[in-house]
Amino acid sequence: MKHTSARSVRRAAAALACAAILLPLTACNGDETADDPAGGGKSSQSPAGADAKPNGVEKLSAADIYNKGKKANADAGSVHERQTRSDAKTDLLVSATDCVGKVDLLDHGKFEIIRKGDDIWGKVDSRFANWAKQNGSTVPAGKWMHGSESNPIMKALSSYCHTSQFTKPDTASVKMTKGAATKVEGQPVIPLVIENQGKKGTYNVATTGTPYMVMQEGPYKGGSARIVWTEFGTPVNAKAPTGEIVEAPKG
């Protein structure tokens, strides 16, 4: 295998990690920020309780609704997170420590990710490997790589697993206003409209059952980004992959 320097690994990892930003209204180096998950899980299109009793959350201030929604998601312990935007699609089951699923970087290839505690496994396709090579890093295609967050490539791959939403849930930090009650995939919600640097985004919190935050939308690189959260509390069931496993390129 071609020697990969620590500097080139970090360069490839930085390019990858910048694209993993969760919030569309967050900046990264000057830019704003489908398949089933690889693990098992139950299916639920109305996880917050579309047919449940009203929870009254819409009576609170916009900031309190946001904080309550974020806390409800964190308290669930795990979630099915699907993100669609101009340069990527993700389909992941995530908890505070584990993560299983797939990431499609569209123009840069795909990879599978498994995280169980401190152990991280990732398997990229040939298109991803070629993209990494253009950024100066040699990454094997079609083989499970193993490492931890001390390895820059594995840390970058696992950065798509937004585990901090359970350990450090966001709280309202920008001005937001309540929109008119509506529905998201059949779930009654109250939209929260925020504006940051002249760009608007919307967060939707369930108004029946548990007040989960069920969807987020906002601008992303000239298009829009959409994150949907479902299946709250579904076990991630992360397990080490079978077959050939190689050590990830070192940083």
LINWOWO-V333458 format. One record per pair of residues at least 6 apart in sequence whose C-alpha atoms are under 7 Angstrom apart, sorted by sequence separation. I is the first residue (numbers start at 1). J is the second residue. D is the distance in Angstrom with one decimal. If there is no record, write none. Layout:
i->I j->J d->D
i->I j->J d->D
This chain:
i->26 j->32 d->5.7
i->27 j->33 d->5.3
i->83 j->89 d->5.4
i->84 j->90 d->6.7
i->93 j->99 d->5.6
i->94 j->100 d->6.7
i->104 j->110 d->4.4
i->114 j->120 d->5.9
i->115 j->121 d->6.3
i->132 j->138 d->6.6
i->148 j->154 d->6.1
i->149 j->155 d->4.4
i->182 j->188 d->5.8
i->183 j->189 d->5.4
i->194 j->200 d->5.6
i->195 j->201 d->6.4
i->205 j->211 d->5.9
i->206 j->212 d->5.4
i->218 j->224 d->5.5
i->219 j->225 d->6.0
i->25 j->32 d->6.0
i->26 j->33 d->5.1
i->83 j->90 d->5.0
i->92 j->99 d->6.8
i->93 j->100 d->5.4
i->103 j->110 d->5.7
i->104 j->111 d->6.6
i->114 j->121 d->5.1
i->132 j->139 d->6.7
i->147 j->154 d->6.1
i->148 j->155 d->6.7
i->182 j->189 d->5.5
i->193 j->200 d->6.8
i->194 j->201 d->5.3
i->205 j->212 d->5.6
i->206 j->213 d->6.3
i->217 j->224 d->7.0
i->218 j->225 d->5.4
i->24 j->32 d->6.3
i->25 j->33 d->5.7
i->57 j->65 d->6.3
i->82 j->90 d->5.4
i->83 j->91 d->6.8
i->92 j->100 d->5.7
i->93 j->101 d->6.3
i->103 j->111 d->5.5
i->113 j->121 d->5.9
i->114 j->122 d->6.4
i->181 j->189 d->5.9
i->182 j->190 d->6.4
i->193 j->201 d->5.8
i->194 j->202 d->6.2
i->205 j->213 d->4.2
i->206 j->214 d->6.7
i->217 j->225 d->5.5
i->218 j->226 d->6.8
i->24 j->33 d->4.3
i->82 j->91 d->4.7
i->92 j->101 d->4.3
i->102 j->111 d->6.0
i->103 j->112 d->6.3
i->113 j->122 d->4.6
i->181 j->190 d->4.8
i->193 j->202 d->4.6
i->204 j->213 d->5.7
i->205 j->214 d->5.9
i->217 j->226 d->4.5
i->18 j->28 d->6.1
i->23 j->33 d->6.4
i->81 j->91 d->6.0
i->82 j->92 d->6.5
i->91 j->101 d->5.7
i->92 j->102 d->6.3
i->102 j->112 d->4.5
i->112 j->122 d->5.6
i->113 j->123 d->6.7
i->129 j->139 d->5.4
i->180 j->190 d->6.6
i->181 j->191 d->6.7
i->192 j->202 d->5.4
i->193 j->203 d->6.6
i->204 j->214 d->5.9
i->216 j->226 d->5.7
i->217 j->227 d->6.5
i->81 j->92 d->5.3
i->91 j->102 d->5.4
i->101 j->112 d->5.9
i->102 j->113 d->6.2
i->111 j->122 d->6.7
i->112 j->123 d->5.2
i->129 j->140 d->6.4
i->179 j->190 d->6.6
i->180 j->191 d->6.8
i->191 j->202 d->6.2
i->192 j->203 d->5.0
i->204 j->215 d->5.2
i->216 j->227 d->5.1
i->21 j->33 d->6.0
i->80 j->92 d->5.8
i->81 j->93 d->6.2
i->90 j->102 d->5.9
i->91 j->103 d->6.5
i->101 j->113 d->5.6
i->111 j->123 d->5.4
i->112 j->124 d->6.5
i->129 j->141 d->5.7
i->179 j->191 d->5.0
i->191 j->203 d->5.6
i->192 j->204 d->6.2
i->203 j->215 d->6.0
i->204 j->216 d->6.3
i->215 j->227 d->5.5
i->216 j->228 d->6.6
i->80 j->93 d->4.5
i->90 j->103 d->4.5
i->100 j->113 d->5.7
i->101 j->114 d->6.8
i->111 j->124 d->4.1
i->178 j->191 d->5.9
i->179 j->192 d->5.9
i->191 j->204 d->4.4
i->203 j->216 d->4.5
i->215 j->228 d->4.5
i->79 j->93 d->5.8
i->80 j->94 d->6.4
i->89 j->103 d->5.9
i->90 j->104 d->6.2
i->100 j->114 d->4.6
i->110 j->124 d->5.9
i->111 j->125 d->6.2
i->178 j->192 d->4.7
i->179 j->193 d->6.7
i->190 j->204 d->5.6
i->191 j->205 d->6.5
i->202 j->216 d->5.7
i->203 j->217 d->6.6
i->214 j->228 d->5.7
i->215 j->229 d->6.1
i->79 j->94 d->5.5
i->89 j->104 d->5.1
i->99 j->114 d->5.5
i->100 j->115 d->6.5
i->110 j->125 d->5.7
i->126 j->141 d->5.1
i->177 j->192 d->5.6
i->178 j->193 d->6.3
i->189 j->204 d->5.7
i->190 j->205 d->5.4
i->202 j->217 d->5.2
i->214 j->229 d->4.9
i->78 j->94 d->5.4
i->79 j->95 d->6.7
i->88 j->104 d->5.5
i->89 j->105 d->6.5
i->99 j->115 d->4.9
i->109 j->125 d->6.3
i->125 j->141 d->5.0
i->176 j->192 d->6.2
i->177 j->193 d->5.3
i->189 j->205 d->5.1
i->190 j->206 d->6.5
i->201 j->217 d->5.6
i->202 j->218 d->6.3
i->214 j->230 d->6.7
i->78 j->95 d->4.2
i->88 j->105 d->4.3
i->98 j->115 d->5.0
i->99 j->116 d->6.8
i->124 j->141 d->5.3
i->125 j->142 d->5.6
i->176 j->193 d->5.3
i->177 j->194 d->6.6
i->189 j->206 d->4.3
i->190 j->207 d->6.4
i->201 j->218 d->4.1
i->77 j->95 d->5.8
i->87 j->105 d->6.0
i->88 j->106 d->5.7
i->98 j->116 d->4.6
i->109 j->127 d->4.7
i->110 j->128 d->6.1
i->123 j->141 d->6.9
i->124 j->142 d->5.9
i->176 j->194 d->4.3
i->188 j->206 d->5.8
i->189 j->207 d->5.1
i->200 j->218 d->6.3
i->201 j->219 d->6.9
i->77 j->96 d->6.9
i->87 j->106 d->5.9
i->97 j->116 d->6.3
i->98 j->117 d->6.0
i->108 j->127 d->6.1
i->109 j->128 d->4.2
i->123 j->142 d->5.9
i->175 j->194 d->6.0
i->176 j->195 d->6.9
i->187 j->206 d->6.7
i->188 j->207 d->5.7
i->97 j->117 d->5.0
i->108 j->128 d->5.3
i->123 j->143 d->5.5
i->174 j->194 d->7.0
i->175 j->195 d->6.8
i->188 j->208 d->6.6
i->123 j->144 d->4.6
i->122 j->144 d->5.4
i->123 j->145 d->6.1
i->108 j->131 d->5.9
i->121 j->144 d->6.1
i->122 j->145 d->5.2
i->121 j->145 d->5.4
i->122 j->146 d->6.7
i->121 j->146 d->4.5
i->120 j->146 d->5.7
i->121 j->147 d->6.6
i->120 j->147 d->5.4
i->119 j->147 d->6.2
i->120 j->148 d->5.4
i->119 j->148 d->5.3
i->118 j->148 d->5.8
i->120 j->154 d->6.5
i->113 j->158 d->6.8
i->37 j->91 d->5.7
i->36 j->91 d->6.7
i->37 j->92 d->5.4
i->35 j->91 d->6.5
i->37 j->93 d->6.5
i->34 j->91 d->6.2
i->39 j->100 d->5.8
i->38 j->100 d->5.7
i->39 j->101 d->6.7
i->99 j->161 d->6.1
i->37 j->100 d->6.4
i->38 j->101 d->4.6
i->37 j->101 d->4.2
i->38 j->102 d->7.0
i->37 j->102 d->6.2
i->97 j->163 d->6.5
i->94 j->161 d->6.3
i->96 j->163 d->4.6
i->95 j->163 d->5.8
i->96 j->164 d->6.5
i->94 j->163 d->6.5
i->96 j->166 d->5.4
i->95 j->166 d->6.9
i->96 j->167 d->6.3
i->77 j->166 d->6.4
i->74 j->165 d->6.1
i->74 j->166 d->4.1
i->74 j->169 d->6.4
i->71 j->169 d->6.3
i->70 j->169 d->5.8
i->146 j->245 d->6.7
i->151 j->250 d->6.0
i->152 j->251 d->5.9
i->70 j->170 d->6.4
i->144 j->244 d->6.6
i->145 j->245 d->5.7
i->146 j->246 d->6.2
i->147 j->247 d->6.5
i->151 j->251 d->5.8
i->143 j->244 d->6.5
i->144 j->245 d->4.8
i->145 j->246 d->4.9
i->146 j->247 d->5.2
i->147 j->248 d->5.8
i->143 j->245 d->6.4
i->144 j->246 d->6.2
i->145 j->247 d->5.4
i->146 j->248 d->5.4
i->145 j->248 d->4.9
i->67 j->171 d->5.1
i->67 j->172 d->6.2
i->66 j->172 d->6.3
i->63 j->172 d->5.4
i->139 j->249 d->6.7
i->63 j->176 d->6.9
i->62 j->176 d->6.1
i->62 j->177 d->5.6
i->62 j->178 d->5.6
i->12 j->132 d->5.8
i->116 j->238 d->5.8
i->12 j->135 d->5.1
i->115 j->238 d->6.6
i->116 j->239 d->6.9
i->11 j->135 d->6.5
i->12 j->136 d->6.6
i->114 j->238 d->6.5
i->12 j->137 d->6.1
i->8 j->135 d->6.9
i->9 j->136 d->6.8
i->8 j->136 d->4.8
i->9 j->137 d->5.1
i->8 j->137 d->5.4
i->62 j->192 d->6.4
i->58 j->190 d->6.2
i->4 j->137 d->5.8
i->4 j->138 d->6.0
i->86 j->220 d->6.9
i->85 j->220 d->7.0
i->2 j->138 d->6.8
i->50 j->186 d->6.5
i->69 j->205 d->5.9
i->100 j->236 d->6.8
i->50 j->187 d->4.6
i->86 j->223 d->5.9
i->99 j->236 d->6.5
i->50 j->188 d->6.2
i->86 j->224 d->6.6
i->98 j->236 d->6.6
i->100 j->238 d->6.1
i->13 j->152 d->5.8
i->17 j->156 d->4.7
i->20 j->159 d->6.1
i->72 j->211 d->6.4
i->73 j->212 d->5.6
i->85 j->224 d->5.8
i->86 j->225 d->6.9
i->99 j->238 d->6.5
i->13 j->153 d->5.0
i->16 j->156 d->6.0
i->20 j->160 d->5.1
i->45 j->185 d->6.9
i->46 j->186 d->6.6
i->72 j->212 d->5.3
i->73 j->213 d->6.5
i->85 j->225 d->4.1
i->98 j->238 d->6.1
i->46 j->187 d->5.8
i->84 j->225 d->5.7
i->85 j->226 d->6.2
i->95 j->236 d->6.9
i->10 j->152 d->5.9
i->17 j->159 d->6.3
i->69 j->211 d->5.6
i->84 j->226 d->5.2
i->94 j->236 d->6.4
i->9 j->152 d->6.9
i->13 j->156 d->5.4
i->68 j->211 d->7.0
i->69 j->212 d->4.8
i->70 j->213 d->6.2
i->83 j->226 d->5.6
i->84 j->227 d->6.5
i->93 j->236 d->5.7
i->9 j->153 d->6.7
i->69 j->213 d->4.6
i->83 j->227 d->4.3
i->82 j->227 d->5.6
i->83 j->228 d->6.4
i->81 j->227 d->6.9
i->82 j->228 d->5.3
i->81 j->228 d->5.9
i->82 j->229 d->6.6
i->81 j->229 d->4.8
i->58 j->207 d->6.6
i->80 j->229 d->5.7
i->81 j->230 d->6.7
i->57 j->207 d->5.9
i->79 j->229 d->6.4
i->80 j->230 d->5.1
i->56 j->207 d->6.4
i->79 j->230 d->6.1
i->80 j->231 d->5.5
i->55 j->207 d->5.6
i->79 j->231 d->5.6
i->80 j->232 d->6.8
i->54 j->207 d->5.7
i->55 j->208 d->5.0
i->79 j->232 d->4.5
i->54 j->208 d->4.1
i->55 j->209 d->5.9
i->57 j->211 d->6.9
i->78 j->232 d->5.8
i->79 j->233 d->6.0
i->53 j->208 d->5.3
i->54 j->209 d->6.3
i->78 j->233 d->4.8
i->79 j->234 d->6.3
i->52 j->208 d->5.5
i->53 j->209 d->5.8
i->55 j->211 d->7.0
i->76 j->232 d->5.7
i->77 j->233 d->5.7
i->78 j->234 d->6.1
i->52 j->209 d->5.0
i->76 j->233 d->5.0
i->78 j->235 d->6.9
i->48 j->206 d->6.2
i->50 j->208 d->6.1
i->49 j->208 d->5.8
i->48 j->208 d->6.8
i->49 j->209 d->4.7
i->48 j->209 d->5.6
i->49 j->210 d->7.0
i->48 j->210 d->5.5
i->48 j->211 d->6.8
i->48 j->212 d->6.0
i->25 j->196 d->6.8
i->47 j->230 d->5.7
i->47 j->231 d->5.5
i->45 j->230 d->6.9
i->47 j->232 d->6.6
i->44 j->230 d->6.7
i->33 j->220 d->5.5
i->44 j->231 d->5.6
i->32 j->220 d->5.7
i->43 j->231 d->6.5
i->32 j->221 d->6.0
i->42 j->231 d->6.9
i->31 j->221 d->6.7
i->42 j->234 d->6.7
i->25 j->218 d->6.7
i->41 j->234 d->6.0
i->24 j->218 d->5.6
i->25 j->219 d->6.8
i->41 j->235 d->6.7
i->24 j->219 d->6.0
i->24 j->220 d->5.6
i->39 j->236 d->6.5
i->39 j->237 d->6.4
i->39 j->238 d->6.7
i->24 j->225 d->6.3
i->10 j->251 d->6.4
i->9 j->251 d->5.7
i->6 j->250 d->6.6
i->6 j->251 d->4.1
